[in-house]
Amino acid sequence: RTLARSHVMVISSRMEGGAHVVSEAIAAGIPVLASKIAGNCGLLGKDYLGYFPVGNEKALARLLLRAETDQLFYKNLQEQVKQLRKLIKPVQEKAAIQKLCAKLFLSIRSN
């Protein structure tokens, strides 16, 4: 619920495989401001506008201020997230995870 009421979501990870919270933000239509690491780039795409260099708090502060004060920038972030949202299908993801868990459980039981 907190995420759904947010205007942006910040993920400042130094190392991450692909954080679920990024997908959750996309599914909720919330623009993401993200450290430029492989996991975030894999989820958001190389041309995403909301990246900042890892560990650079000043760059993050500039992005936060820009998202707050620059309507065009914020609308562009929203549009990028809207396009990414088409790729996020929670029902299919849930089914795939359940299928994987069932396979793993059967594999463990048979060993």
C-alpha positions in Angstrom: 0.0 0.0 0.0 2.8 2.4 0.8 4.4 1.8 -2.7 1.0 2.4 -4.4 0.8 5.9 -2.7 4.4 6.8 -3.7 5.4 9.1 -6.6 8.8 7.4 -7.1 10.6 4.4 -5.7 14.4 4.5 -5.0 16.5 1.4 -5.2 20.1 2.3 -4.3 21.6 -1.2 -4.3 25.3 -1.7 -5.0 24.7 -5.3 -6.1 21.4 -6.9 -6.9 20.3 -9.7 -9.2 16.9 -8.2 -10.0 15.0 -6.9 -7.0 11.4 -7.9 -6.7 10.5 -4.4 -5.5 11.5 -3.0 -8.9 8.9 -5.3 -10.6 6.4 -4.4 -7.9 6.9 -0.7 -8.6 6.5 -1.3 -12.3 3.3 -3.3 -11.8 2.0 -0.4 -9.7 3.0 2.2 -12.3 5.5 3.9 -10.0 8.6 5.4 -11.6 11.9 4.0 -10.3 15.1 5.8 -9.5 17.8 3.2 -9.6 21.5 2.7 -9.1 23.0 1.8 -12.5 23.8 -1.9 -11.8 23.3 -5.0 -14.0 20.2 -6.2 -12.1 18.4 -2.9 -12.4 19.4 -2.4 -16.0 18.1 -5.9 -16.8 14.7 -5.0 -15.4 14.4 -1.4 -16.5 16.4 -1.5 -19.8 19.6 0.3 -20.9 17.8 3.5 -22.0 15.8 4.0 -18.8 16.1 7.7 -17.7 16.1 7.1 -13.9 19.6 5.8 -13.3 22.3 7.3 -11.0 25.8 6.0 -10.5 26.3 3.5 -7.7 27.0 5.2 -4.3 26.6 8.7 -5.7 24.2 10.4 -3.3 24.5 13.8 -5.0 23.4 12.3 -8.3 20.4 10.6 -6.5 19.5 13.9 -4.9 19.6 15.6 -8.3 17.3 12.9 -9.7 14.9 13.2 -6.8 14.7 16.9 -7.2 14.3 16.6 -11.0 11.5 14.1 -10.6 9.8 16.5 -8.2 10.3 19.7 -10.2 10.6 18.8 -13.9 7.2 17.7 -15.1 8.4 16.5 -18.5 11.1 14.3 -16.9 8.6 12.8 -14.5 6.1 12.2 -17.3 8.8 10.5 -19.4 9.7 8.2 -16.4 6.0 7.4 -16.1 5.8 6.6 -19.8 8.8 4.3 -19.6 7.3 2.5 -16.6 3.9 2.2 -18.4 5.7 0.5 -21.3 7.6 -1.9 -19.0 4.3 -2.6 -17.1 3.1 -4.5 -20.2 5.9 -7.1 -19.5 4.9 -7.6 -15.8 2.2 -10.2 -15.5 1.9 -11.2 -11.8 -0.5 -14.1 -12.4 1.9 -15.7 -14.9 4.8 -15.1 -12.6 3.0 -16.6 -9.7 2.2 -19.7 -11.7 5.8 -20.0 -12.9 7.1 -19.8 -9.4 4.6 -22.4 -8.1 5.6 -24.7 -11.0 9.3 -24.3 -10.2 8.7 -24.9 -6.5 6.7 -28.1 -7.2 9.6 -29.3 -9.4 12.1 -28.6 -6.7 10.0 -30.3 -4.1 9.6 -33.4 -6.2 13.3 -33.4 -7.0 14.2 -33.2 -3.3 11.7 -36.0 -2.4 13.0 -38.3 -5.0 16.6 -38.0 -3.7 
